Amino acid sequence: MLNTAPKECPPHLLALARQHPRVTTVVINPVNAVSLASARLAREQGLIEPILVGDVAVMRHQAQAMGWTLDGLRLVPAADETEAARLGVALVSQGEADAIMKGHVHTDILLRAVLNKSAGLRTDSRLSHLFHMTVPGSCKALCITDAVINVQPTVLDKLHIARNAIGLMHALGNPEPKVAVLSGTEEVSKSMPSSLDAAELVKLAAMGALPGALVEGPLAFDNAVSAEAAAIKGIRGRVPGQADILLVPNLESGNFLFKQMVYFMGATAAGLVLGARVPIILTSRADPPEARLASCALAALHCAHQASRAAVA
């Protein structure tokens, strides 16, 4: 039942990202082979220029084992993952880097450093995570949010999560992404709180809270992704069967969904943390190289979009 086909970093995503300059990226505590290999791959593919923050002796030893000399790279010494997170975030705060990449560091330690008020990376938005899902041979992407950070988000949290996702879709060239607010039903029911949240979020969107997107819900998963299912059930709208973003009710549902796509469909899950002043490439030890590379491509496009907006302003 598990899909064992080779993974693929979406060629169109890689091509788009390569149209822009490399993004100077702080890699937090890359003291193991997986995180160093990820930084090396993204650099060789022209996506990032890494600054490696961690135990320099360990990084050099690990790099030597994989035949990487680290010549020409900036290495910043740090005693442990906590100091690496603090020093790496400080480099971004000082304008010396434009993105952050998770190495061998616990996510809570990294995000705590990012959210520290003195770091200056917080914005008015809540942090959220987005998975950009693609399957081999297709350029169609389906984004799932939030399956990593916000466990049981409120309506206000979901408003922030949606805004972050919409902003990334704009960066990818989609000026009006279609957002399906998921629930277990299309009917608003007090017995299903996620349907109430969806209805409230759609009302807020109609009032202008989510510009630059089409937002509809509540929608069950089948009707969000299948035009045929929506037609059979008589569900009308511009989002059913055409969703670009799936706004899930809670972390568990999103976590199950993206992993089902990865393990049953062979999908590549590129992930970013959004809502801070810079994108955060949040990889997992189980991620294949293709997913890590795709995450770096997403970050590069996000940074290029932010730079173009800043230039206009």
KEKOLTOR-470998 format. One record per residue (C-alpha): residue in three letters; y negated, z, x negated. Coordinates in steps of 0.05 Angstrom, whole numbers, padded with zeros to 5 digits, always signed. Layout:
<marvexs>
AlaYZX
...
</marvexs>
This chain:
<marvexs>
Met+00000+00000+00000
Leu-00048+00014-00058
Asn-00086-00047-00082
Thr-00071-00060-00156
Ala-00112-00124-00164
Pro-00160-00125-00223
Lys-00228-00095-00208
Glu-00291-00138-00213
Cys-00363-00123-00230
Pro-00399-00167-00179
Pro-00422-00229-00219
His-00483-00239-00176
Leu-00506-00167-00186
Leu-00497-00173-00261
Ala-00534-00240-00262
Leu-00593-00211-00224
Ala-00598-00150-00269
Arg-00597-00192-00332
Gln-00660-00227-00309
His-00698-00163-00326
Pro-00709-00125-00392
Arg-00659-00073-00413
Val-00672-00005-00383
Thr-00681+00052-00432
Thr-00630+00101-00406
Val-00617+00173-00426
Val-00541+00185-00428
Ile-00528+00259-00418
Asn-00475+00289-00463
Pro-00432+00227-00477
Val-00383+00267-00520
Asn-00319+00235-00494
Ala-00291+00165-00499
Val-00302+00145-00427
Ser-00377+00160-00424
Leu-00390+00129-00493
Ala-00351+00066-00474
Ser-00392+00060-00410
Ala-00458+00064-00449
Arg-00432+00014-00500
Leu-00409-00036-00447
Ala-00475-00033-00409
Arg-00513-00044-00474
Glu-00470-00102-00495
Gln-00480-00134-00426
Gly-00555-00130-00435
Leu-00568-00078-00381
Ile-00590-00014-00417
Glu-00615+00012-00483
Pro-00582+00080-00487
Ile-00610+00144-00516
Leu-00550+00189-00529
Val-00562+00263-00519
Gly-00507+00311-00541
Asp-00468+00338-00600
Val-00484+00284-00652
Ala-00422+00298-00696
Val-00376+00293-00636
Met-00410+00229-00610
Arg-00404+00196-00678
His-00331+00216-00684
Gln-00314+00189-00615
Ala-00354+00125-00628
Gln-00319+00114-00694
Ala-00252+00118-00660
Met-00271+00060-00615
Gly-00303+00019-00671
Trp-00376+00032-00651
Thr-00422+00050-00708
Leu-00481+00074-00665
Asp-00527+00039-00714
Gly-00597+00031-00687
Leu-00587+00079-00629
Arg-00629+00140-00618
Leu-00586+00203-00621
Val-00615+00269-00595
Pro-00576+00332-00615
Ala-00557+00382-00561
Ala-00512+00443-00566
Asp-00478+00436-00498
Glu-00482+00400-00431
Thr-00537+00446-00404
Glu-00582+00433-00463
Ala-00565+00359-00461
Ala-00586+00355-00388
Arg-00651+00392-00402
Leu-00669+00350-00463
Gly-00650+00285-00430
Val-00691+00299-00368
Ala-00749+00318-00413
Leu-00747+00250-00447
Val-00753+00217-00379
Ser-00809+00264-00359
Gln-00846+00245-00423
Gly-00840+00171-00406
Glu-00790+00155-00461
Ala-00736+00131-00413
Asp-00732+00101-00344
Ala-00663+00120-00321
Ile-00610+00174-00329
Met-00535+00164-00338
Lys-00484+00219-00328
Gly-00438+00230-00387
His-00390+00288-00397
Val-00431+00336-00356
His-00420+00372-00290
Thr-00460+00340-00234
Asp-00491+00405-00211
Ile-00518+00419-00281
Leu-00548+00350-00286
Leu-00581+00352-00218
Arg-00607+00422-00229
Ala-00644+00397-00290
Val-00671+00337-00251
Leu-00695+00382-00194
Asn-00728+00433-00240
Lys-00802+00432-00220
Ser-00825+00432-00292
Ala-00787+00367-00305
Gly-00833+00328-00259
Leu-00779+00282-00233
Arg-00779+00307-00161
Thr-00811+00266-00106
Asp-00824+00278-00033
Ser-00755+00252-00018
Arg-00689+00290-00016
Leu-00638+00268-00067
Ser-00581+00226-00039
His-00525+00183-00065
Leu-00509+00111-00047
Phe-00445+00071-00060
His-00455-00004-00065
Met-00386-00030-00046
Thr-00361-00100-00062
Val-00292-00132-00061
Pro-00269-00183-00113
Gly-00289-00254-00097
Ser-00344-00236-00048
Cys-00419-00227-00057
Lys-00426-00188+00008
Ala-00442-00115-00004
Leu-00433-00056+00042
Cys-00471+00007+00024
Ile-00444+00076+00042
Thr-00490+00137+00042
Asp-00484+00196+00030
Ala-00413+00209+00005
Val-00429+00253-00056
Ile-00489+00300-00050
Asn-00509+00320+00021
Val-00449+00355+00052
Gln-00472+00366+00124
Pro-00540+00332+00130
Thr-00589+00347+00185
Val-00628+00293+00222
Leu-00686+00303+00173
Asp-00638+00298+00114
Lys-00610+00234+00143
Leu-00680+00206+00149
His-00689+00216+00074
Ile-00620+00188+00060
Ala-00636+00126+00101
Arg-00703+00116+00067
Asn-00672+00120-00002
Ala-00618+00069+00017
Ile-00668+00022+00049
Gly-00711+00024-00014
Leu-00652+00005-00057
Met-00635-00053-00011
His-00706-00078-00017
Ala-00698-00075-00093
Leu-00636-00119-00086
Gly-00675-00171-00048
Asn-00658-00153+00024
Pro-00726-00145+00059
Glu-00697-00118+00125
Pro-00629-00086+00115
Lys-00588-00069+00177
Val-00571+00005+00181
Ala-00513+00028+00224
Val-00516+00103+00239
Leu-00443+00120+00246
Ser-00408+00167+00294
Gly-00340+00168+00327
Thr-00368+00134+00389
Glu-00423+00089+00415
Glu-00439+00138+00470
Val-00487+00196+00460
Ser-00446+00259+00474
Lys-00461+00332+00465
Ser-00388+00342+00445
Met-00400+00297+00384
Pro-00460+00322+00345
Ser-00463+00261+00300
Ser-00477+00218+00360
Leu-00537+00262+00378
Asp-00562+00257+00307
Ala-00555+00181+00309
Ala-00594+00175+00373
Glu-00650+00219+00345
Leu-00653+00179+00281
Val-00657+00114+00319
Lys-00716+00143+00359
Leu-00751+00162+00295
Ala-00740+00093+00267
Ala-00770+00062+00330
Met-00831+00106+00318
Gly-00840+00076+00249
Ala-00805+00128+00206
Leu-00760+00077+00173
Pro-00801+00014+00161
Gly-00770-00048+00131
Ala-00702-00039+00165
Leu-00664-00049+00230
Val-00633+00018+00250
Glu-00583+00023+00307
Gly-00533+00076+00330
Pro-00492+00112+00345
Leu-00440+00061+00325
Ala-00366+00071+00310
Phe-00342+00041+00245
Asp-00307-00019+00276
Asn-00367-00041+00315
Ala-00413-00033+00255
Val-00373-00080+00212
Ser-00337-00126+00261
Ala-00376-00173+00307
Glu-00311-00187+00344
Ala-00299-00114+00359
Ala-00371-00105+00381
Ala-00367-00166+00427
Ile-00302-00143+00459
Lys-00334-00076+00475
Gly-00398-00107+00500
Ile-00441-00074+00446
Arg-00504-00113+00434
Gly-00557-00110+00381
Arg-00575-00139+00313
Val-00535-00089+00272
Pro-00465-00089+00303
Gly-00419-00131+00260
Gln-00475-00144+00210
Ala-00487-00076+00178
Asp-00513-00072+00106
Ile-00517+00003+00104
Leu-00468+00053+00135
Leu-00503+00119+00145
Val-00444+00167+00151
Pro-00445+00232+00191
Asn-00426+00277+00132
Leu-00400+00277+00061
Glu-00326+00280+00080
Ser-00327+00219+00123
Gly-00365+00179+00071
Asn-00319+00203+00016
Phe-00257+00182+00054
Leu-00287+00115+00071
Phe-00308+00093+00002
Lys-00242+00116-00029
Gln-00203+00078+00024
Met-00241+00015+00005
Val-00229+00027-00069
Tyr-00155+00042-00065
Phe-00134-00002-00007
Met-00181-00061-00015
Gly-00194-00061-00090
Ala-00268-00051-00079
Thr-00317-00036-00135
Ala-00359+00026-00119
Ala-00425+00025-00157
Gly-00462+00090-00147
Leu-00533+00115-00157
Val-00569+00179-00140
Leu-00635+00162-00108
Gly-00697+00201-00089
Ala-00719+00223-00158
Arg-00773+00189-00199
Val-00718+00149-00235
Pro-00649+00126-00214
Ile-00589+00168-00237
Ile-00525+00132-00254
Leu-00472+00180-00229
Thr-00403+00159-00252
Ser-00335+00192-00243
Arg-00280+00200-00294
Ala-00236+00159-00248
Asp-00285+00100-00245
Pro-00261+00036-00278
Pro-00308+00002-00328
Glu-00327-00050-00276
Ala-00355+00003-00229
Arg-00394+00036-00286
Leu-00423-00031-00306
Ala-00442-00047-00234
Ser-00476+00021-00228
Cys-00519+00004-00289
Ala-00536-00063-00259
Leu-00560-00028-00196
Ala-00603+00019-00237
Ala-00633-00040-00275
Leu-00653-00074-00210
His-00680-00010-00181
Cys-00724+00001-00243
Ala-00748-00071-00242
His-00768-00064-00169
Gln-00805+00001-00183
Ala-00842-00031-00241
Ser-00863-00091-00198
Arg-00889-00045-00144
Ala-00928-00004-00194
Ala-00959-00067-00223
Val-00983-00089-00154
Ala-01011-00020-00139
</marvexs>
